[in-house]
Amino acid sequence: MVKRRKNVLLGIIAGTLALTWLLPFYLMIVNSFKTKRNIFTDTLGLPEEFTFENFTEAFQELQFIRTFLNSLFITTFSIAVIIIFSSMAAYALNRNKGKLSNFIFMLFVAAMLIPFQSVMIPLVMIFGKVDMLNPIGLIFMYLGFGSSLAIFLYHGALKGVPQALDEAATIDGCNKFQTFWYIIFPQLKPISVTVGILNVIWIWNDYLLPSLVIGGGNTETIPLRLFLFFGQYTTQWHLALAGLTISILPVIIGYFFAQRQIIAGVSEGAVK
Amino acid sequence: MRNRDLSFWLFLAPVILALVLVVFVPLLYGTIYSFTDWDGIKTSQFVGLDHYITLFQDSEFLNALQFTTLFSIASILLINAFGLSLALIVTSKLKSRNVLRTIFFMPNLIGGLILGFIWQFIFIKVFSSIGTLFGIPFLNGWLSTTETGFWGLVILMTWQLSGYVMVIYIAYLQGIPNELIEAAEIDGASPFQKFWRVKFPLIAPAFTVSLFLTLSNSFKLYDQNLALTDGGPYNSTQMLAMDIVKTAFTDNNMAYAQAKAVIFFIIVAIFSLSQVYFNKKREVDL
């Protein structure tokens, strides 16, 4: 009896916390269906009448299809190069036990300590000089900033991949690259999923680096474009909230389908 | 693979090239530039420690340093208190624990910029509506003063990151062997004793990980700061990262901004190295 009552109490506390956590999203969505005047007169209640006009207008102003594809292009290619090149590097570093190899690995670990703001000013100047302030330059930068953690995670995972596999592949006539690509890389799939998830969350949402590298213009991503609703003087909340809701939607859909892997991946990345 | 092998270097080449060009060369150049009058394009002379002397008398920088420090302390305490509580809730026997975990973690998937904009709406519009409705003047004018800007940022970060550190605490809580909990139950331990005497000491490593993670996240915060308060009113809620960005790209004071960036690097490096030290120490203890 006592135990059950305690569980009920815990359930009530947990439920209240969960509702509090969802409240900001609820308020955003409810108000995105209101007219400009309705938000002003009644922020807390339900809409007088549901209007979809905010969404069509915000969708157009965000140029959502274009900015979405830009975000998708930059995120996909950055993840691909981070996964391929970091796993290759970690393999080379793991299978070579020399001092130099160890030193290079430590260099990558040390790079994780350097905050982005400490290098951003010269970085933008240098890449500007060689005309690389564009999506390709940005993807290259994501490789530079993202490879450290990826190599660290792959390096740990490779300890569990027996060297006998390499030797068997060599005897069967594989060269080094074939051995890696056909035999080792498939063994690393779980950690590739982790690396992919951690980097999607970071790169899809990143603001400061793309704002410095590609700024406005044709190649802008969703976060860059969102600033349009937050003007110098007054914010058009009915459009801004609809725009924010549209921007969040793809992320929530992805989370719905892959929540288990996402939480497991983040946990693995943080605890190691 | 040996060092002499070409394949060793071919495997490493792309990431070494990226790391050197994106991180190490800018760090080296930046450090040198911070001792010159670099304007982003050219340098004409060395100015020695001038920028560093100026910045320790610069009230804007010192204010940002103070604000960032206080903000980090407040958010580290709240995030970890909430994060641990949430972890204890979702590792209990509640039927809804998986749904709860999904909900609490959700804000971490969304960019800091978007979260900042959502909370700007809540603090400005929703708070003042509630304040007017129930006659609570305290809820009016949020984000228009330094104090409400400060607590606004703390609330936003607590809401966001509690779910993140919750995941870390869960990982350690689930690593506690069941026999230990059962043994404590047989010995008649109350739930509070079970937590305080058995679980708490065993998840000590989770505190090191979570504390440093929240410290690093709070100290380097930029997106949420920009979207929620943009440093206002009068730059009083401007944190270090934003101060560096504005000095460089709004005031176009490149060399001076880079000197701030070097100090920023040194502070962050000290945090990170002390984490490495604590981790090493813990390994010896075990």
Chai-1 contact restraints between the chains, C-beta under 6 A:
chainA,res_idxA,chainB,res_idxB,connection_type,confidence,min_distance_angstrom,max_distance_angstrom,comment,restraint_id
A,A14,B,I89,contact,1.0,0.0,6.0,A-B,restraint_1
A,A14,B,L100,contact,1.0,0.0,6.0,A-B,restraint_2
A,A18,B,L100,contact,1.0,0.0,6.0,A-B,restraint_3
A,A18,B,I103,contact,1.0,0.0,6.0,A-B,restraint_4
A,W21,B,I103,contact,1.0,0.0,6.0,A-B,restraint_5
A,W21,B,F104,contact,1.0,0.0,6.0,A-B,restraint_6
A,P24,B,I118,contact,1.0,0.0,6.0,A-B,restraint_7
A,P24,B,I122,contact,1.0,0.0,6.0,A-B,restraint_8
A,L27,B,V126,contact,1.0,0.0,6.0,A-B,restraint_9
A,M28,B,I118,contact,1.0,0.0,6.0,A-B,restraint_10
A,T43,B,K125,contact,1.0,0.0,6.0,A-B,restraint_11
A,T43,B,V126,contact,1.0,0.0,6.0,A-B,restraint_12
A,T43,B,S129,contact,1.0,0.0,6.0,A-B,restraint_13
A,L44,B,S129,contact,1.0,0.0,6.0,A-B,restraint_14
A,F85,B,P14,contact,1.0,0.0,6.0,A-B,restraint_15
A,F85,B,V15,contact,1.0,0.0,6.0,A-B,restraint_16
A,M88,B,F11,contact,1.0,0.0,6.0,A-B,restraint_17
A,A89,B,F11,contact,1.0,0.0,6.0,A-B,restraint_18
A,A89,B,L12,contact,1.0,0.0,6.0,A-B,restraint_19
A,A89,B,V15,contact,1.0,0.0,6.0,A-B,restraint_20
A,A92,B,M1,contact,1.0,0.0,6.0,A-B,restraint_21
A,A92,B,F8,contact,1.0,0.0,6.0,A-B,restraint_22
A,A92,B,F11,contact,1.0,0.0,6.0,A-B,restraint_23
A,A92,B,L12,contact,1.0,0.0,6.0,A-B,restraint_24
A,R95,B,M1,contact,1.0,0.0,6.0,A-B,restraint_25
A,N96,B,M1,contact,1.0,0.0,6.0,A-B,restraint_26
A,G98,B,N3,contact,1.0,0.0,6.0,A-B,restraint_27
A,L100,B,N3,contact,1.0,0.0,6.0,A-B,restraint_28
A,A111,B,L19,contact,1.0,0.0,6.0,A-B,restraint_29
A,A111,B,V23,contact,1.0,0.0,6.0,A-B,restraint_30
A,L113,B,A269,contact,1.0,0.0,6.0,A-B,restraint_31
A,L113,B,S272,contact,1.0,0.0,6.0,A-B,restraint_32
A,I114,B,V23,contact,1.0,0.0,6.0,A-B,restraint_33
A,P115,B,K220,contact,1.0,0.0,6.0,A-B,restraint_34
A,P115,B,V268,contact,1.0,0.0,6.0,A-B,restraint_35
A,Q117,B,A241,contact,1.0,0.0,6.0,A-B,restraint_36
A,Q117,B,I244,contact,1.0,0.0,6.0,A-B,restraint_37
A,Q117,B,A261,contact,1.0,0.0,6.0,A-B,restraint_38
A,Q117,B,F264,contact,1.0,0.0,6.0,A-B,restraint_39
A,S118,B,A261,contact,1.0,0.0,6.0,A-B,restraint_40
A,S118,B,F264,contact,1.0,0.0,6.0,A-B,restraint_41
A,S118,B,F265,contact,1.0,0.0,6.0,A-B,restraint_42
A,V119,B,V23,contact,1.0,0.0,6.0,A-B,restraint_43
A,V119,B,P26,contact,1.0,0.0,6.0,A-B,restraint_44
A,V119,B,L27,contact,1.0,0.0,6.0,A-B,restraint_45
A,I121,B,A248,contact,1.0,0.0,6.0,A-B,restraint_46
A,I121,B,M254,contact,1.0,0.0,6.0,A-B,restraint_47
A,I121,B,A257,contact,1.0,0.0,6.0,A-B,restraint_48
A,I121,B,Q258,contact,1.0,0.0,6.0,A-B,restraint_49
A,P122,B,P26,contact,1.0,0.0,6.0,A-B,restraint_50
A,P122,B,Y29,contact,1.0,0.0,6.0,A-B,restraint_51
A,P122,B,G30,contact,1.0,0.0,6.0,A-B,restraint_52
A,L123,B,P26,contact,1.0,0.0,6.0,A-B,restraint_53
A,M125,B,G40,contact,1.0,0.0,6.0,A-B,restraint_54
A,F140,B,A18,contact,1.0,0.0,6.0,A-B,restraint_55
A,M141,B,V22,contact,1.0,0.0,6.0,A-B,restraint_56
A,L143,B,A18,contact,1.0,0.0,6.0,A-B,restraint_57
A,G144,B,A18,contact,1.0,0.0,6.0,A-B,restraint_58
A,G144,B,L19,contact,1.0,0.0,6.0,A-B,restraint_59
A,G144,B,V22,contact,1.0,0.0,6.0,A-B,restraint_60
A,G144,B,V23,contact,1.0,0.0,6.0,A-B,restraint_61
A,S147,B,V15,contact,1.0,0.0,6.0,A-B,restraint_62
A,K176,B,S7,contact,1.0,0.0,6.0,A-B,restraint_63
A,I201,B,L109,contact,1.0,0.0,6.0,A-B,restraint_64
A,N205,B,G111,contact,1.0,0.0,6.0,A-B,restraint_65
A,Y207,B,L113,contact,1.0,0.0,6.0,A-B,restraint_66
A,Y207,B,D223,contact,1.0,0.0,6.0,A-B,restraint_67
A,L208,B,Y222,contact,1.0,0.0,6.0,A-B,restraint_68
A,P223,B,G111,contact,1.0,0.0,6.0,A-B,restraint_69
A,P223,B,L113,contact,1.0,0.0,6.0,A-B,restraint_70
A,L244,B,I114,contact,1.0,0.0,6.0,A-B,restraint_71
A,L244,B,F117,contact,1.0,0.0,6.0,A-B,restraint_72
A,I248,B,I110,contact,1.0,0.0,6.0,A-B,restraint_73
A,V251,B,L109,contact,1.0,0.0,6.0,A-B,restraint_74
A,V251,B,I110,contact,1.0,0.0,6.0,A-B,restraint_75
A,Y255,B,L109,contact,1.0,0.0,6.0,A-B,restraint_76
A,Q259,B,T102,contact,1.0,0.0,6.0,A-B,restraint_77
A,I263,B,F105,contact,1.0,0.0,6.0,A-B,restraint_78
A,I263,B,V167,contact,1.0,0.0,6.0,A-B,restraint_79
A,V266,B,V167,contact,1.0,0.0,6.0,A-B,restraint_80
A,S267,B,V167,contact,1.0,0.0,6.0,A-B,restraint_81
A,S267,B,A171,contact,1.0,0.0,6.0,A-B,restraint_82
A,A270,B,I168,contact,1.0,0.0,6.0,A-B,restraint_83
A,V271,B,A171,contact,1.0,0.0,6.0,A-B,restraint_84
